[in-house]
Amino acid sequence: MTLKTTVTNIVSPAEITESAENGAYIHGFFLQGAAWEMGRGQEQGNLTEMQPKILMPEMPVVHVTSINRKDQVSDGYYDCPVYVTRGHPK
């Protein structure tokens, strides 16, 4: 088994009214050195150049599910490390 993450087009976790049918919705991720461009409609967003003076933009809500490792597709995806810190300095 491995985790599959899908970045949603939902900015605020308050917009989610029900639990995920499979997996879980998570929030609180921030980017460094990049930005996230939201998708339109059902189209998924993508990483983009960081915006001036926005050092740590917050990611939209992420949907995490588990899949069989043999079903994992890696072509066209960015394998991104995630780090746990004490929190975002506001």
C-alpha positions as CSV (number, residue, x, y, z in Angstrom):
1,M,0.0,0.0,0.0
2,T,1.0,3.6,-0.6
3,L,-0.6,7.0,-0.2
4,K,-2.1,8.9,-3.2
5,T,-2.6,12.6,-2.7
6,T,-4.9,14.8,-4.9
7,V,-4.9,18.5,-4.4
8,T,-8.5,19.8,-4.6
9,N,-9.8,23.1,-5.7
10,I,-11.2,23.8,-2.2
11,V,-9.4,26.7,-0.5
12,S,-11.0,26.6,2.9
13,P,-11.6,23.4,4.9
14,A,-14.9,25.0,6.1
15,E,-16.2,24.4,2.5
16,I,-16.2,20.7,3.2
17,T,-19.5,19.6,4.7
18,E,-19.0,15.8,4.7
19,S,-16.2,13.3,5.4
20,A,-14.4,11.8,2.4
21,E,-16.1,8.6,1.2
22,N,-12.6,7.1,0.9
23,G,-9.5,8.4,2.6
24,A,-9.4,11.8,4.3
25,Y,-9.3,15.5,3.6
26,I,-6.3,17.3,5.1
27,H,-5.2,20.9,5.2
28,G,-2.4,23.1,6.6
29,F,0.3,22.4,4.0
30,F,2.5,25.4,2.9
31,L,4.8,25.6,0.0
32,Q,8.3,27.1,-0.1
33,G,9.9,28.4,-3.3
34,A,6.7,27.7,-5.4
35,A,3.0,28.6,-5.6
36,W,-0.1,26.7,-6.4
37,E,-2.3,27.7,-9.3
38,M,-5.9,26.6,-8.8
39,G,-7.6,24.6,-11.5
40,R,-10.9,25.6,-13.2
41,G,-14.0,23.5,-12.6
42,Q,-12.9,19.8,-12.4
43,E,-9.5,20.6,-13.8
44,Q,-6.7,20.0,-11.3
45,G,-4.4,22.9,-10.4
46,N,-0.6,22.8,-10.7
47,L,2.7,24.1,-9.2
48,T,3.9,27.4,-10.6
49,E,6.5,30.0,-10.0
50,M,6.4,31.6,-6.5
51,Q,4.8,35.0,-6.3
52,P,6.8,38.0,-5.2
53,K,6.6,38.7,-1.4
54,I,4.5,35.5,-0.8
55,L,7.1,33.3,0.9
56,M,4.9,30.5,2.2
57,P,1.6,30.2,0.3
58,E,-1.0,27.8,1.8
59,M,-2.1,24.8,-0.2
60,P,-5.7,24.0,-0.9
61,V,-7.3,21.1,0.8
62,V,-5.6,17.7,-0.1
63,H,-7.5,14.4,-0.5
64,V,-5.4,11.5,0.7
65,T,-6.3,7.9,-0.1
66,S,-4.4,4.6,0.0
67,I,-3.8,2.5,-3.1
68,N,-2.0,-0.7,-4.0
69,R,1.7,0.1,-4.8
70,K,1.4,-1.7,-8.1
71,D,-1.4,0.7,-9.1
72,Q,0.8,3.8,-8.4
73,V,1.4,6.0,-11.4
74,S,4.6,8.1,-11.2
75,D,4.9,9.5,-14.8
76,G,3.9,13.1,-14.9
77,Y,3.9,13.5,-11.1
78,Y,6.3,15.3,-8.8
79,D,7.5,13.3,-5.9
80,C,7.5,15.9,-3.2
81,P,8.9,15.6,0.3
82,V,6.8,16.8,3.3
83,Y,8.3,18.2,6.4
84,V,6.7,18.6,9.8
85,T,7.5,21.9,11.6
86,R,6.3,23.8,14.6
87,G,3.8,25.8,12.5
88,H,3.6,28.6,10.1
89,P,4.9,32.0,11.3
90,K,2.1,34.5,10.9
